Amino acid sequence: MAKKPKRRFDQQEVAYDFEHWNLLKEFRQRVIRIMEALKNFHLDTVVHGSIARGDVNRKSDVDIFIPDQPSSFIVETALEKAGISANRRLIVQATPTYAMKAYIEIDENMSVSFPLMKMRKVEREFYKFGGEATLEDLKKNVRVCGVDKRLMLIEPTESGHKESSIVGREEQIAKLLGISAETVLDRVHALLRRDEVGRTGVFIEKELLSDENFETVLKRLADKNPAVRRRLRTAKG
C-alpha cells in the first residue's frame, strides 16, 4: 500500500536498529558497484530517495540517475562490461509536459535511468527534493536530507533520522534543500492530488525489444505522437 501524505507539523525521532543499518549498507554496496561501472565510462550519476536519505526498507525502489543526456549505447556498454545485465528496458514519460526518460531495469527494485531530452528545472530538482547522493557521498557513508512520498522531511541523525511534515513550510524546505519553491509546491500538489484521486499512471511506457535502442524508439514515438513531438521541440528550443 502506498504511503499517504502527512499534514502534521510535530517532529518525530526514528531510531534505526541493527537490521536497518545492515539493509542500508547492503543496498548501498550494490548501488556503488553500478555507479562505479558507469563512472568508468565517464558517466556521473546520483542516487536519490531513501537510499540517499537512509530510511530504507526491504521494498525500497532504487533509481541510479544520470543527469546529463548520455548515449544509450555508452550506458549499456558500461553496464555490460561490468557484468550487469538488464531485465527490461523502457521509455517512460510521466505526463505530456515531462521529459521522456530511459529506464534500464536491473531487477524488480533497481534501475538506471537518464533523460532522452532536456529536462525543465522543476524536473531536475525533483531528485534533489527527494534527496540525492553522489558516488563519493555513498563511499563516505553520507546521508542527505530529502522528502519522502508522505511529504515528510527526512533529516539524518546519528541514530537514524527525524521527520516532520513539509505541508505549509514549502519555502523553508526549498531553502533547506537548495531548490526552488516552485519545485516543492509542484511536488506537494502532485502527491496530495495522488492521495485524493489515486495513482493516475504514466502518459507513455514503452518496453524495448532486445534489438531496439532508445534513440530509435524515441524517434518512432515522436513520428506517431504529436504530444511527444511538441515536447521534443520544446526541449530543443
C-alpha positions in Angstrom: 0.0 0.0 0.0 1.3 3.5 -0.9 2.4 5.8 1.9 -0.1 8.6 2.4 1.0 12.2 2.8 1.1 13.5 6.3 0.0 17.0 7.4 1.2 17.1 10.9 3.9 19.6 12.0 5.3 17.9 15.0 8.8 16.4 14.7 9.3 12.7 15.3 12.6 10.8 16.1 13.2 7.5 14.4 16.0 5.2 15.6 17.4 2.5 13.3 18.1 -1.0 14.6 21.0 -3.2 13.6 18.9 -4.8 10.8 18.1 -1.4 9.3 21.8 -0.3 9.2 22.7 -3.6 7.6 20.0 -3.3 5.0 21.2 0.3 4.1 24.7 -1.0 3.8 23.6 -3.9 1.6 21.7 -1.5 -0.7 24.5 1.0 -0.9 27.1 -1.6 -1.8 25.0 -2.7 -4.7 24.5 0.9 -5.8 28.2 1.7 -5.6 29.1 -1.2 -7.9 26.7 0.1 -10.6 27.7 3.7 -10.1 31.4 2.8 -10.4 30.7 0.8 -13.6 29.2 3.9 -15.1 31.9 6.2 -13.7 34.5 4.0 -15.6 32.9 5.3 -18.8 32.9 8.9 -17.5 29.2 8.9 -16.6 28.4 10.9 -13.5 25.5 9.6 -11.5 23.3 10.3 -8.4 21.1 8.0 -6.4 18.0 9.6 -4.9 15.3 8.8 -2.4 15.5 6.5 0.6 19.0 5.2 -0.4 20.3 8.7 -0.2 18.4 9.6 2.9 18.9 6.3 4.8 15.2 5.5 5.6 15.2 2.3 3.5 13.1 -0.8 3.8 13.1 -4.2 2.0 10.8 -2.9 -0.8 12.7 0.4 -1.4 13.0 1.3 -5.1 16.5 2.2 -6.2 17.0 4.5 -9.2 20.5 5.5 -10.2 20.1 8.6 -12.3 22.4 10.0 -15.0 21.5 13.8 -15.1 23.1 14.5 -18.5 21.8 13.1 -21.8 24.2 10.3 -22.4 24.3 8.0 -25.4 22.3 4.9 -24.5 25.0 2.8 -26.2 27.6 4.1 -23.8 25.4 3.4 -20.8 24.5 -0.1 -21.9 28.1 -0.8 -22.8 29.3 0.3 -19.3 26.8 -2.0 -17.6 27.6 -4.9 -19.9 31.4 -4.6 -19.3 30.8 -4.8 -15.6 28.6 -7.9 -16.0 25.4 -6.1 -15.0 22.6 -7.3 -17.1 19.2 -5.7 -17.7 15.8 -7.4 -17.1 13.9 -4.8 -19.1 14.5 -1.5 -20.9 11.7 1.1 -21.1 11.0 4.6 -22.2 8.7 6.4 -19.8 7.0 9.8 -19.9 5.1 10.7 -16.8 2.9 13.4 -18.4 2.9 15.1 -21.9 4.9 18.0 -20.5 7.6 16.0 -18.8 10.8 14.8 -20.4 10.9 11.2 -21.6 13.4 9.0 -19.8 15.2 5.8 -20.4 15.0 3.1 -17.7 17.3 0.1 -17.7 15.8 -2.2 -15.1 18.4 -4.3 -13.4 15.9 -6.2 -11.2 12.5 -5.6 -9.8 13.6 -2.8 -7.4 16.7 -1.4 -9.1 17.2 0.6 -12.3 19.4 3.0 -14.1 17.7 6.0 -15.8 18.6 9.0 -17.8 16.7 11.7 -19.8 16.2 11.4 -23.5 15.6 15.1 -23.9 16.4 18.3 -22.0 14.6 18.5 -18.6 13.0 21.5 -17.1 14.4 22.9 -13.9 11.5 21.5 -11.8 12.1 18.1 -13.3 15.8 18.1 -12.5 15.1 19.4 -9.0 12.7 16.5 -8.4 15.7 14.4 -7.5 17.1 16.9 -5.0 13.6 17.2 -3.5 13.7 13.5 -2.6 17.4 13.8 -1.6 20.2 12.8 -3.9 23.7 11.4 -3.2 26.7 11.1 -5.4 29.1 8.1 -5.6 31.5 9.9 -3.3 28.7 10.5 -0.8 28.0 6.8 -0.6 31.6 5.9 -0.2 31.9 8.3 2.7 28.6 7.0 4.3 27.0 10.4 3.9 23.2 10.6 4.2 21.3 13.6 3.0 18.1 15.5 3.7 15.1 14.9 1.5 11.3 14.5 1.3 9.6 11.1 1.1 6.2 10.2 -0.5 4.4 11.1 2.7 5.7 14.7 2.3 7.8 14.2 5.4 11.2 15.8 5.6 13.8 13.2 6.5 16.8 14.7 8.3 19.5 12.1 9.1 20.8 11.8 12.7 23.5 9.6 14.3 20.9 7.1 15.5 18.5 7.3 12.5 16.5 10.3 11.4 14.0 12.9 12.4 10.9 13.6 10.3 8.3 16.3 10.0 5.6 17.4 7.6 6.6 19.9 4.9 3.0 21.0 4.2 2.7 24.7 5.0 6.5 25.0 5.1 7.3 24.9 1.4 9.5 27.9 1.1 11.5 26.9 4.2 12.0 23.4 2.8 13.1 24.8 -0.6 15.9 26.8 1.1 17.0 23.8 3.1 17.2 21.6 0.1 18.7 24.3 -2.2 15.9 24.1 -4.8 13.1 26.4 -6.0 9.9 26.9 -4.1 8.2 26.1 -7.4 9.6 22.6 -7.3 8.5 22.0 -3.7 5.0 23.3 -4.4 4.8 21.2 -7.6 5.6 18.0 -5.6 3.3 18.8 -2.8 0.4 19.4 -5.3 1.2 16.2 -7.2 1.4 14.0 -4.1 -1.6 15.4 -2.4 -3.6 15.0 -5.6 -2.4 11.4 -5.9 -3.7 10.8 -2.3 -7.1 12.2 -3.3 -7.6 10.6 -6.7 -5.3 7.6 -6.5 -2.3 6.8 -8.8 -3.1 8.1 -12.3 -0.4 6.1 -14.1 2.0 7.5 -16.7 1.4 9.0 -20.2 3.8 6.7 -22.0 5.5 3.5 -21.0 7.1 1.6 -23.9 9.2 -1.5 -23.4 12.0 -2.0 -25.9 12.7 -5.2 -27.8 16.1 -6.8 -27.5 17.3 -5.4 -30.9 16.0 -1.9 -30.4 17.8 1.1 -29.0 16.3 4.1 -27.1 17.0 6.7 -29.6 15.4 4.8 -32.5 12.3 4.1 -30.4 12.1 7.7 -29.3 12.1 8.8 -32.9 9.4 6.3 -33.8 7.2 7.5 -30.9 7.7 11.1 -31.9 6.7 10.3 -35.5 3.4 8.8 -34.3 2.5 11.0 -31.3 2.0 14.8 -31.7 2.5 15.4 -27.9 5.9 13.7 -28.0 6.9 15.8 -31.0 5.9 19.0 -29.1 7.9 18.0 -26.1 10.9 17.3 -28.3 10.6 20.7 -29.9 10.3 22.4 -26.5 13.4 20.6 -25.4 15.4 21.8 -28.3 14.2 25.4 -28.1 
